[in-house]
Amino acid sequence: MKSGRILETLSVKDGRTVVLRTPKWEDLDDLLELINSLVEEKADIIVDEKLSREQEAEWLSSVLLRLENNQIFFLVAEVDRKVVASSDLHLGRGSEKHSGAVGIAVQSSFRDLGIGTWMMRTIVKEAQRIGLKVLVLSVFATNKRAIHVYEKLGFVQTGLVPKKHFKKGKYVDEIAMAKLLE
């Protein structure tokens, strides 16, 4: 898929307009700010140290290449020309070609507006469009907001890894979830 392609535009709960599109190179600084803001707030994500611009540039370069080669589906949500959320669908390979792994990140000040739900619905639609049969994801057991969104969209808990993460001085379980697609 081409970078910078606009998929949808939506008004969210607070009246702001959100553009859902594929990422482009010019998003580098916004994406770096997004991930580092999540690290700063000690959000329920795996990354726990701020990234440098060089690290983020290397990552984004890889994402854009895989996006162009249809090896990944990646979305950003843009508000007032600023990326405030991202979501990805990593396509399975080999015996897992029928499945995809999903991830999502939403900047704290843009949560509870429906952006995450909208992005997840778009990911599910794209997965169905390309013929995937199952979507999987992992979520920190402490991330009740995300678990609620995933359940609302039909994901069910399929497993639990006790004490998988160590965050904020405590062990945190990781929940595996899946959604079978029609």
C-alpha positions as CSV (number, residue, x, y, z in Angstrom):
1,M,0.0,0.0,0.0
2,K,1.2,3.5,-0.8
3,S,2.4,5.7,2.1
4,G,0.3,8.8,2.9
5,R,-2.9,7.2,1.5
6,I,-6.0,8.7,3.2
7,L,-8.5,5.9,4.1
8,E,-11.2,7.8,6.1
9,T,-12.0,11.0,7.8
10,L,-14.1,11.1,10.9
11,S,-15.4,13.5,13.5
12,V,-14.7,12.2,17.0
13,K,-16.6,12.7,20.3
14,D,-15.1,16.1,21.0
15,G,-15.9,17.4,17.5
16,R,-12.4,17.3,16.1
17,T,-11.7,15.8,12.7
18,V,-9.4,12.8,12.5
19,V,-7.8,11.6,9.3
20,L,-7.0,7.9,9.2
21,R,-4.2,7.2,6.7
22,T,-1.1,5.2,6.0
23,P,2.1,6.8,7.4
24,K,4.7,8.8,5.5
25,W,8.2,9.8,6.1
26,E,7.1,13.3,7.2
27,D,5.5,11.6,10.3
28,L,8.8,10.8,11.8
29,D,8.9,13.5,14.5
30,D,5.2,13.0,15.4
31,L,5.7,9.2,15.7
32,L,8.8,9.8,17.8
33,E,6.8,12.1,20.1
34,L,4.0,9.6,20.3
35,I,6.1,6.7,21.4
36,N,8.2,8.8,23.8
37,S,5.1,10.3,25.4
38,L,3.9,6.8,26.1
39,V,7.2,5.9,27.6
40,E,7.1,9.0,29.7
41,E,3.7,8.2,31.1
42,K,4.8,4.6,31.8
43,A,1.9,3.4,29.6
44,D,1.1,-0.3,29.3
45,I,3.5,-0.9,26.4
46,I,6.7,-3.0,26.0
47,V,8.9,-0.1,25.2
48,D,10.2,1.4,28.5
49,E,13.0,3.7,27.3
50,K,12.7,6.8,25.1
51,L,13.9,6.3,21.6
52,S,16.3,8.6,19.7
53,R,15.3,10.2,16.4
54,E,17.8,7.9,14.7
55,Q,16.2,4.8,16.2
56,E,12.7,6.0,15.2
57,A,14.0,6.8,11.7
58,E,15.3,3.3,11.3
59,W,12.1,1.8,12.5
60,L,9.9,4.1,10.2
61,S,12.1,3.3,7.2
62,S,11.4,-0.4,7.8
63,V,7.7,0.2,8.3
64,L,7.4,2.2,5.0
65,L,9.3,-0.4,3.0
66,R,7.1,-3.3,4.4
67,L,4.0,-1.2,3.8
68,E,4.9,-0.5,0.1
69,N,5.6,-4.3,-0.3
70,N,2.3,-5.3,1.3
71,Q,4.0,-7.1,4.2
72,I,2.3,-5.0,6.8
73,F,-0.7,-2.8,7.1
74,F,-0.1,0.4,9.1
75,L,-2.3,3.3,10.0
76,V,-1.9,6.6,11.7
77,A,-4.6,8.9,13.1
78,E,-3.9,12.6,12.4
79,V,-5.6,15.5,14.2
80,D,-4.7,19.1,13.1
81,R,-1.9,17.7,10.9
82,K,-0.3,15.9,13.9
83,V,-0.1,12.1,14.3
84,V,-1.8,11.2,17.6
85,A,-2.2,7.4,17.3
86,S,-0.9,4.4,15.3
87,S,-2.0,0.9,14.6
88,D,-0.5,-2.0,12.7
89,L,-1.3,-5.4,11.3
90,H,1.6,-7.7,10.9
91,L,0.9,-10.4,8.4
92,G,1.7,-14.0,9.3
93,R,4.1,-16.0,7.2
94,G,4.4,-19.7,6.3
95,S,1.9,-21.8,8.1
96,E,0.5,-18.6,9.7
97,K,-0.3,-16.7,6.4
98,H,-4.0,-16.7,7.3
99,S,-3.4,-14.8,10.5
100,G,-2.3,-11.3,11.6
101,A,-1.0,-9.7,14.8
102,V,-2.4,-6.3,15.8
103,G,-0.9,-3.4,17.8
104,I,-2.2,0.0,18.6
105,A,-1.0,3.1,20.5
106,V,-3.0,6.3,21.3
107,Q,-1.5,9.4,22.8
108,S,-3.0,10.0,26.3
109,S,-4.8,13.2,25.5
110,F,-6.6,11.5,22.6
111,R,-8.0,8.5,24.4
112,D,-11.7,7.9,25.1
113,L,-12.6,9.8,21.9
114,G,-13.3,6.7,19.8
115,I,-10.0,6.9,17.8
116,G,-8.7,3.5,19.0
117,T,-12.0,1.8,18.3
118,W,-12.2,3.3,14.9
119,M,-8.6,2.3,14.1
120,M,-9.2,-1.3,15.3
121,R,-12.4,-1.5,13.2
122,T,-10.4,-0.4,10.1
123,I,-7.7,-3.0,10.9
124,V,-10.3,-5.7,11.1
125,K,-11.9,-4.6,7.8
126,E,-8.5,-4.7,6.1
127,A,-7.7,-8.1,7.5
128,Q,-11.0,-9.4,6.1
129,R,-10.4,-7.7,2.8
130,I,-7.1,-9.5,2.3
131,G,-8.5,-12.8,3.4
132,L,-7.1,-13.3,6.9
133,K,-8.9,-15.8,9.1
134,V,-7.7,-14.8,12.6
135,L,-6.3,-11.8,14.3
136,V,-4.3,-12.0,17.5
137,L,-2.9,-9.5,20.0
138,S,-1.3,-9.2,23.4
139,V,-2.3,-6.7,26.0
140,F,-1.1,-5.9,29.5
141,A,-3.7,-7.3,32.0
142,T,-3.7,-3.8,33.6
143,N,-4.8,-2.1,30.4
144,K,-8.5,-2.3,31.1
145,R,-9.4,0.5,28.6
146,A,-7.7,-1.5,25.7
147,I,-9.2,-4.8,26.8
148,H,-12.7,-3.2,26.8
149,V,-12.2,-2.0,23.2
150,Y,-10.9,-5.4,22.0
151,E,-13.8,-7.2,23.6
152,K,-16.3,-4.7,22.1
153,L,-14.9,-5.6,18.7
154,G,-15.2,-9.4,19.3
155,F,-11.7,-10.4,20.5
156,V,-11.8,-13.0,23.2
157,Q,-9.1,-13.9,25.8
158,T,-7.3,-17.1,24.7
159,G,-4.5,-17.2,27.2
160,L,-2.5,-15.6,29.9
161,V,1.2,-15.4,30.6
162,P,1.7,-14.6,34.3
163,K,4.3,-12.0,35.3
164,K,5.3,-11.5,31.7
165,H,6.3,-7.8,32.2
166,F,7.9,-5.9,35.0
167,K,6.5,-2.3,35.1
168,K,6.3,0.3,37.8
169,G,8.0,-2.0,40.3
170,K,5.4,-4.8,39.8
171,Y,5.0,-7.9,37.7
172,V,2.1,-7.6,35.2
173,D,0.4,-10.5,33.4
174,E,0.0,-10.5,29.6
175,I,-3.3,-11.5,28.1
176,A,-3.5,-13.1,24.6
177,M,-6.6,-12.3,22.7
178,A,-7.9,-13.5,19.3
179,K,-10.7,-12.8,16.9
180,L,-11.9,-15.2,14.2
181,L,-12.8,-13.5,11.0
182,E,-15.7,-14.5,8.7
